[in-house]
Amino acid sequence: MRGSLRWLVLLTAIGCSRTPPPPQPAPEPVPPAQRADTVSPPSPLLEPTPAPRIYAPVRLAFVGDINLGTATLPDGIPPDSGRGLLDRARASLRGDLVVGNFEGVLADTGTSVKCLARLTPKEQRRRERLRKRMKVDTLPLPTRPNCYAFRTPTMLAPRLVEAGFTHMNLANNHANDLGPAGRESTEQVLEGLGVRLYGPLGRITVDTIRRGDSLTTVGLVGFTTYPYAYNLLDIERSAAVVDSIRPLVDLLVVTFHGGAEGIRALRTGEAAESLGREPRGDLRRWARAVIDAGADGVIGHGPHVLRGMEFYRGRLIAYSLGNFATYRGFNLTGPLGVTGVLQLEFSDARMLRAARLIPMKQLPREGPAPDSDSTAIHLVRQLSAEDFGSTGAVITESGDILPPR
């Protein structure tokens, strides 16, 4: 017991005399860059967040039918290679895109079978007997009345560029007047001059408009009622075409060549139209369908007269811009000689900010010129109100085109 007590006293003494442990150092402040609540710099492997897209405002100008002259009619070619034919309209043909509808074929050779009469076997035998009796190798082929085929000499094509045109639509009934070879010739001539084309089946244009750091891509697609172009008779297919193009561009304008023709075609009907027995489209239903599919505007031509305009879902539909520069082969009597330039301005938000109709008139063999009487404005205002009522565009005395109040 005495020994155990001695060990206990010794252990207690050792425990009491142990040096206390050194104090723990105070924690040093963590630099801001190392704090857990601080955002670390982005990894070089991660893409930075893109800056918001800035859209450029866009200015567009549209006109109706253009035919600078034709070798298929007597006195069908303007003097001096057409110089001066478009000079009086040039001041109004201004925009990032200036667009017209080219009616005809650009070619220096070739003949058309478009207007040849279809002979019955009996008529063919009669012609053969006549040929033998006259002792000639061939007889002139008979043609159908009131049928026109246009072949525009290529020397006239530079007038389009000089006037300011940048784009031409080839979706119309005269683009095929010389068949596939004629269409190919037209495309080669215009593209050689730097004019951009759309309208043939499978062909659209996409242009990029830049202003500083802002840009907007603009698409154009054309429709008509013939198999070499997008067919407006098939409304469901037309909407599908527009829907497929919509994601590719910021701004999409659709043009069409359709409807009845002539001085009696001023009104835009609510039913399908025709030219004789040829169907030319249910234009109201078609135009609204392509806007539902994504078009930002619809511009028409084909009736050879101006027609009314309406707004649908805030988008402008101009149902016909009439004849613009048609030197020969087109009747220019009364309303058929009334024309104009449609100017559109889209804002940086891709909405229609301003629209205006510049009134012009066309006298035979003189080309378009400004009209101080503003006949086009009065005519389109009246037709818009009569045909479309509450959706009709409001046209001011100065030609400004406004949505209905």
C-alpha positions in Angstrom: 0.0 0.0 0.0 2.8 2.4 0.9 4.5 1.7 -2.5 1.3 2.3 -4.4 0.7 5.5 -2.6 4.2 6.7 -3.6 3.5 6.0 -7.3 0.2 7.8 -7.1 1.9 10.9 -5.6 4.6 10.8 -8.2 2.2 10.6 -11.1 0.1 13.4 -9.7 3.2 15.6 -9.4 4.2 14.9 -13.0 0.7 15.7 -14.2 0.7 19.0 -12.4 4.1 20.1 -13.6 3.4 19.4 -17.5 3.9 22.5 -19.7 0.6 23.7 -21.1 0.2 23.4 -24.9 0.9 26.5 -26.9 -2.2 28.6 -27.9 -3.7 27.9 -31.3 -2.9 30.7 -33.8 -5.9 33.0 -34.7 -7.4 32.2 -38.1 -6.1 34.5 -40.8 -8.7 36.3 -43.0 -9.3 34.5 -46.3 -8.5 36.7 -49.3 -11.7 37.6 -51.3 -10.7 35.5 -54.2 -10.5 32.4 -52.0 -13.8 32.8 -50.2 -16.4 30.1 -50.6 -19.1 32.6 -51.5 -17.1 34.2 -54.3 -17.8 33.3 -57.9 -14.8 31.7 -59.6 -13.7 32.9 -63.0 -15.3 31.0 -65.9 -13.6 28.0 -67.1 -12.0 28.4 -70.5 -13.9 25.2 -71.6 -17.3 26.9 -71.1 -18.8 29.2 -73.8 -19.5 32.8 -72.5 -23.1 34.0 -72.5 -23.7 35.7 -75.9 -24.5 39.3 -76.0 -28.1 40.2 -76.8 -28.8 40.3 -80.6 -29.2 43.7 -82.1 -31.4 43.8 -85.2 -30.9 46.4 -88.0 -33.8 48.4 -89.4 -34.6 47.4 -93.0 -36.0 49.4 -95.9 -37.7 47.6 -98.8 -39.2 48.8 -102.1 -41.6 46.8 -104.3 -43.2 47.4 -107.7 -45.4 45.3 -109.9 -44.9 43.9 -113.4 -41.9 44.9 -115.5 -41.3 44.2 -119.2 -38.8 46.5 -120.8 -39.7 45.5 -124.4 -40.1 42.5 -126.6 -38.8 41.3 -129.9 -42.0 39.3 -130.5 -44.2 42.3 -131.2 -43.9 45.0 -133.9 -42.1 48.1 -132.6 -41.7 46.2 -129.3 -38.2 47.4 -128.5 -37.7 51.0 -127.0 -35.2 53.3 -128.8 -31.7 53.8 -127.5 -31.7 50.4 -125.8 -34.3 51.6 -123.3 -32.1 54.3 -121.8 -34.3 56.8 -119.9 -37.3 54.4 -119.7 -37.0 54.2 -115.9 -35.3 57.5 -115.1 -38.3 59.3 -113.7 -39.0 56.5 -111.2 -35.5 56.2 -110.0 -35.8 58.5 -107.1 -38.4 56.3 -105.5 -36.6 53.0 -106.1 -34.5 53.2 -102.9 -34.1 50.6 -100.2 -31.9 47.9 -98.9 -33.8 45.6 -101.3 -35.6 47.0 -104.4 -37.8 44.3 -105.9 -39.7 43.9 -109.1 -41.6 41.2 -111.0 -39.9 40.5 -114.3 -42.5 39.5 -116.9 -40.9 37.7 -119.8 -37.6 36.1 -120.9 -34.3 37.7 -121.4 -32.8 36.2 -124.5 -31.6 37.2 -128.0 -32.7 34.0 -129.8 -35.4 31.4 -129.5 -39.0 30.9 -130.5 -42.0 30.2 -128.3 -44.5 27.4 -128.7 -46.7 28.9 -126.0 -49.2 30.4 -128.3 -49.3 27.8 -131.1 -52.8 26.6 -131.8 -53.6 22.9 -131.3 -54.8 21.4 -134.6 -57.1 18.5 -134.9 -56.1 15.7 -137.2 -58.5 17.0 -139.8 -57.0 20.5 -139.6 -53.5 19.0 -140.0 -54.5 17.1 -143.1 -56.0 20.2 -144.6 -52.8 22.2 -143.9 -50.8 19.4 -145.6 -52.9 19.5 -148.7 -52.5 23.3 -148.8 -48.8 23.1 -148.4 -48.5 20.7 -151.4 -50.8 22.9 -153.5 -48.7 26.0 -152.8 -45.5 23.9 -153.4 -43.7 25.2 -150.2 -41.7 23.3 -147.6 -43.6 24.7 -144.6 -46.5 26.9 -143.7 -46.6 29.4 -140.8 -47.9 27.8 -137.7 -51.2 29.1 -136.6 -51.3 30.9 -133.2 -54.0 31.3 -130.6 -55.7 34.8 -130.4 -55.0 37.0 -127.4 -51.9 35.1 -126.5 -48.6 36.8 -125.8 -45.0 35.5 -125.5 -42.3 38.0 -124.6 -38.7 37.8 -125.5 -36.8 40.8 -124.1 -33.4 41.5 -125.8 -30.5 41.2 -123.3 -29.3 44.7 -124.1 -32.2 46.1 -122.1 -31.4 44.3 -118.9 -28.8 46.8 -117.6 -31.6 49.4 -117.3 -32.8 47.5 -114.2 -29.6 47.9 -112.4 -29.2 51.5 -113.4 -32.7 52.2 -112.0 -31.7 50.7 -108.6 -33.3 47.2 -108.7 -31.5 44.6 -106.6 -33.9 41.6 -106.8 -36.3 40.2 -109.5 -39.1 37.7 -109.0 -39.4 35.1 -111.7 -42.5 33.3 -110.4 -45.1 34.4 -113.1 -46.8 33.2 -116.2 -44.4 34.8 -118.7 -41.2 33.5 -117.2 -41.7 30.3 -119.1 -42.5 31.9 -122.5 -39.5 30.2 -124.1 -39.5 27.1 -121.9 -36.6 25.9 -119.7 -34.0 27.3 -122.0 -35.6 30.7 -121.7 -35.7 30.5 -117.9 -32.0 29.6 -117.8 -31.1 32.4 -120.1 -33.0 34.9 -117.9 -31.3 33.7 -114.8 -27.8 33.9 -116.4 -28.3 37.4 -117.7 -29.7 38.9 -114.4 -27.1 37.1 -112.2 -24.4 38.4 -114.5 -25.5 41.9 -113.7 -25.6 41.2 -110.0 -29.4 41.1 -109.7 -30.5 38.5 -107.2 -33.3 36.1 -108.2 -36.1 34.2 -106.5 -39.2 32.5 -107.7 -38.1 29.3 -109.5 -39.0 26.2 -107.6 -36.6 25.6 -104.8 -35.1 29.1 -105.0 -35.3 31.8 -102.4 -33.0 34.7 -101.5 -31.6 35.5 -98.1 -29.8 38.8 -97.6 -28.1 40.2 -94.5 -28.6 43.9 -93.8 -25.8 45.3 -91.6 -25.7 48.7 -89.8 -22.8 49.0 -87.4 -23.0 46.1 -85.0 -26.6 45.3 -85.9 -27.8 43.0 -88.6 -31.1 41.5 -89.9 -31.5 38.6 -92.4 -34.2 39.1 -94.9 -35.8 36.3 -96.9 -37.9 36.5 -100.1 -39.9 33.7 -101.6 -42.3 33.9 -104.6 -45.4 31.9 -105.5 -47.5 31.6 -108.6 -49.8 29.0 -110.3 -47.4 27.1 -112.5 -45.3 24.0 -111.9 -41.9 25.7 -112.3 -42.5 27.7 -109.2 -44.0 27.3 -105.7 -47.7 26.8 -106.4 -50.2 29.1 -104.5 -53.1 26.8 -105.6 -52.0 24.4 -102.9 -52.6 26.4 -99.7 -51.5 23.8 -97.3 -48.2 23.2 -99.2 -47.6 27.0 -99.4 -47.9 27.3 -95.7 -45.5 24.4 -95.2 -42.9 26.1 -97.5 -43.2 29.4 -95.5 -43.0 27.6 -92.2 -39.8 25.8 -93.3 -38.1 29.1 -94.3 -39.2 31.0 -91.2 -36.4 29.7 -88.9 -33.7 30.7 -91.4 -34.4 34.4 -91.4 -35.3 37.3 -89.2 -37.7 38.9 -91.7 -39.7 37.0 -94.3 -41.6 38.7 -97.2 -43.7 36.6 -99.5 -44.7 37.7 -103.0 -47.2 36.2 -105.4 -48.4 36.4 -109.0 -52.0 35.4 -109.3 -55.6 36.5 -109.6 -57.8 37.5 -112.5 -56.5 40.0 -115.0 -57.6 43.3 -116.6 -59.7 46.3 -116.0 -62.4 44.2 -114.4 -60.0 42.7 -111.9 -59.7 45.7 -109.5 -61.7 44.0 -106.8 -60.2 41.3 -104.6 -62.9 38.6 -104.3 -63.6 36.3 -101.4 -63.6 33.2 -103.6 -61.1 31.5 -105.9 -60.3 33.5 -109.0 -59.6 32.4 -112.6 -58.4 33.7 -115.9 -60.7 32.0 -118.4 -60.6 28.4 -117.4 -57.2 28.8 -115.7 -57.4 28.8 -111.9 -55.5 31.7 -110.4 -55.9 31.2 -106.7 -58.1 31.9 -103.6 -55.9 34.9 -102.7 -57.5 36.0 -99.5 -57.4 32.6 -97.9 -53.9 31.9 -99.3 -52.4 35.2 -98.1 -53.7 34.8 -94.6 -52.5 31.2 -94.5 -48.9 32.2 -95.3 -49.0 34.9 -92.6 -50.2 32.3 -90.1 -47.2 30.3 -91.2 -44.8 33.1 -90.5 -44.7 35.7 -93.3 -44.1 39.3 -92.2 -45.7 40.7 -95.3 -47.4 39.6 -98.5 -47.0 41.6 -101.8 -48.9 40.7 -104.9 -49.0 41.3 -108.7 -50.6 39.7 -111.7 -54.0 41.4 -112.3 -52.3 44.3 -114.2 -54.2 46.8 -112.0 -53.7 48.1 -108.4 -55.8 46.3 -105.8 -56.7 47.1 -102.2 -54.6 46.4 -99.1 -55.4 45.0 -95.7 -53.8 44.2 -92.4 -54.0 40.7 -91.0 -52.5 40.0 -87.6 -50.6 43.2 -87.9 -49.0 42.3 -91.2 -49.6 44.1 -94.5 -51.1 42.3 -97.5 -50.9 44.3 -100.8 -53.0 42.3 -103.3 -51.6 43.8 -106.5 -49.2 46.5 -107.5 -50.3 46.5 -111.1 -48.2 47.3 -114.2 -45.0 49.2 -113.4 -42.9 49.4 -116.6 -44.5 47.5 -119.5 -43.3 48.9 -122.8 -45.3 46.8 -125.3 -48.0 44.2 -125.2 -49.8 45.5 -122.1 -53.0 47.6 -122.1 -52.4 50.8 -120.2 -55.9 52.3 -120.5 -57.4 53.9 -117.4 -56.6 52.0 -114.2 -54.3 49.7 -116.1 -51.8 52.7 -116.4 -52.0 53.6 -112.7 -49.1 52.3 -110.7 -46.8 53.1 -107.8 -43.9 52.1 -105.6 -44.6 50.4 -102.3 -42.0 51.4 -99.7 -41.8 49.5 -96.4 -39.6 50.1 -93.4 -39.2 47.5 -90.6 -37.9 48.6 -87.2 -35.1 47.1 -85.3 -37.8 45.0 -83.5 -38.7 43.5 -86.9 -42.1 45.1 -86.9 -43.5 47.3 -89.7 -42.7 50.8 -88.7 -43.8 52.7 -91.8 -45.4 51.9 -95.2 -46.0 54.3 -98.1 -47.4 54.2 -101.6 -45.6 56.5 -104.1 -48.2 57.3 -106.8 -47.1 57.0 -110.4 -48.6 56.6 -113.9 -47.5 54.9 -117.0 -48.1 56.2 -120.5 -47.6 53.9 -123.5 -44.0 53.6 -124.4 -42.9 56.2 -121.9 -42.2 54.3 -118.7 -43.4 55.1 -115.2 -43.4 58.7 -113.9 -44.6 60.5 -110.7 -48.3 61.3 -110.7 -49.1 64.7 -109.3 -52.8 63.7 -109.2 -52.1 60.8 -106.8 -54.5 58.6 -108.6 -52.9 55.5 -107.2 -53.5 56.7 -103.6 -57.2 57.5 -104.2 -57.8 54.2 -106.0 -56.1 52.0 -103.4 -57.8 53.8 -100.5 -61.2 53.2 -102.1 -60.6 49.6 -102.9 -59.1 48.9 -99.4 -62.3 50.2 -97.7 -64.7 48.6 -100.1 -63.1 45.2 -100.2 -61.9 44.7 -96.7 -63.9 47.0 -94.4 -62.6 46.7 -90.8 -59.3 45.1 -91.8 -58.7 47.5 -94.8 -55.5 49.6 -94.7 -56.0 53.4 -94.2 -54.3 55.4 -96.9 -53.5 59.1 -96.1 -53.4 61.9 -98.7 -49.6 61.6 -98.6 -49.7 57.9 -99.3 -48.9 56.7 -95.8 -50.4 53.2 -95.2 -51.7 52.7 -91.7 -53.4 49.8 -89.9 -57.2 50.2 -89.4 -58.1 52.3 -86.4 
